Amino acid sequence: MSSWFRKILEGARQVLVLSPPVNYIRPARGDFAQDVKNLRGDFEQVASDMRKGVAKYGDYKI
């Protein structure tokens, strides 16, 4: 079997998830909702820190 054909089959297998990797951990119900809450909290913290930095150094010129 030529290498380009093997690569096409491997790509199709990955896209179609015909055989997921052995070490794949299927998320439990509610895990995505918890991820959304965590990401939202991280985003709000970063935005707050950026607002503080812009307020303090916003008119700084190099």
C-alpha positions as CSV (number, residue, x, y, z in Angstrom):
1,M,0.0,0.0,0.0
2,S,1.5,3.3,-1.0
3,S,2.2,6.0,1.6
4,W,-0.2,8.6,0.2
5,F,-3.1,6.1,0.3
6,R,-2.2,5.1,3.8
7,K,-2.2,8.8,4.8
8,I,-5.6,9.3,3.2
9,L,-7.0,6.4,5.1
10,E,-5.5,7.6,8.3
11,G,-7.0,11.1,7.8
12,A,-10.4,9.6,7.0
13,R,-10.2,7.5,10.1
14,Q,-9.4,10.5,12.3
15,V,-12.2,12.7,10.7
16,L,-14.8,9.9,11.0
17,V,-13.5,8.9,14.5
18,L,-13.7,5.2,13.5
19,S,-11.5,4.1,16.3
20,P,-10.8,6.7,19.0
21,P,-7.4,6.6,20.7
22,V,-7.2,4.2,23.6
23,N,-6.2,7.1,26.0
24,Y,-9.3,9.2,25.0
25,I,-11.4,10.1,28.1
26,R,-15.0,10.6,27.1
27,P,-16.3,13.7,29.0
28,A,-19.1,13.0,31.5
29,R,-22.4,14.8,31.4
30,G,-22.1,18.4,32.6
31,D,-18.4,18.6,31.9
32,F,-18.8,21.0,29.0
33,A,-21.1,23.3,31.1
34,Q,-18.4,23.4,33.8
35,D,-15.8,24.2,31.2
36,V,-17.9,27.1,29.9
37,K,-18.3,28.5,33.5
38,N,-14.5,28.1,34.1
39,L,-13.6,29.8,30.8
40,R,-16.1,32.6,31.4
41,G,-14.5,33.2,34.8
42,D,-11.0,33.2,33.3
43,F,-12.1,35.7,30.6
44,E,-13.7,38.0,33.1
45,Q,-10.5,38.0,35.2
46,V,-8.3,38.7,32.2
47,A,-10.6,41.5,31.1
48,S,-10.6,43.0,34.5
49,D,-6.8,43.0,34.7
50,M,-6.6,44.5,31.2
51,R,-9.0,47.3,32.2
52,K,-6.9,48.1,35.2
53,G,-3.7,48.2,33.1
54,V,-5.3,50.4,30.4
55,A,-6.7,52.7,33.1
56,K,-3.2,53.0,34.7
57,Y,-1.0,53.1,31.6
58,G,-3.4,53.9,28.8
59,D,-1.9,57.3,28.0
60,Y,1.7,56.0,28.2
61,K,3.8,56.9,25.1
62,I,7.0,55.2,24.1
